[in-house]
Amino acid sequence: MQPRSGLLETVKTLVSAVAIALGIRTFLFEPFNIPSASMVPTLLIGDYLFVSKFTYGYSFASLPYGLKLFDGRIAGSAPERGDVVVFKLPRDDKTDYIKRVVGLPGDRIRVTGGVLHINGEAAGLRRLPDFVDDDRGFALRYAQFVETLPGGREHRILKMTNEGAYNNTQEYVVPAGHFFAMGDHRDNSQDSRDLQAVGFVPFENIVGRAQILFFSTDGSANLLLPWTWFTAARYSRLLDAVR
């Protein structure tokens, strides 16, 4: 039998470890994984990343289980145009979404012919070689561009068409205290362009900023075949910063 003092020390160590882990997850960094293709090519299905909570301060969205212990936001600064953020879906305040902020409070946002316009200015588009997605055993090709937002922030996007409702929208005016967010896979993303499904994102619904990838898998691993755990990893993406 373990001596009483030794058992007490073990319990104290475990409690301390749990408290530290909860503190880090609540106030500093929280891990998330990517289950959908809405942010390809920036984020791929099977990516695992850390989200910084302290960057934008704290709200109910930062707390475990979305506990609403206070209103508004404490400390931190607002997201900048081009930041990739995790937020609680406004219609239920529970479901986590990850998108790119393209519209700030007061901005006028419109998509015309597949081109994003912000306050009447078209975002720059520079053609890149096609993006080829072959993770699922067959190759899919998408037109790939570098999009330049007002202010100079650049990121890659994918486009399949310039037609359809998402590529030819009404003009949106972002309310005070809200943001307009879109997926980088423009024709495969449910985002702020759909006012019923997502709409404008309240600042207090933002969990934090996507910072860095700590793991990525292409989905080919088999739990019963341990060697596939290593061959499925996308080693080139490990420790990549999210931009």
Beta strands, then each sheet from edge to edge (+ up, - down):
strand 1: 29-33
strand 2: 47-52
strand 3: 84-88
strand 4: 96-103
strand 5: 108-112
strand 6: 115-118
strand 7: 121-122
strand 8: 124-133
strand 9: 140-148
strand 10: 154-159
strand 11: 172-173
strand 12: 178-182
strand 13: 201-202
strand 14: 206-216
sheet 1: 1+ 2- 14+ 3- 4+ 12- 13+
sheet 2: 7+ 6- 5+ 11-
sheet 3: 8+ 9- 10+
end
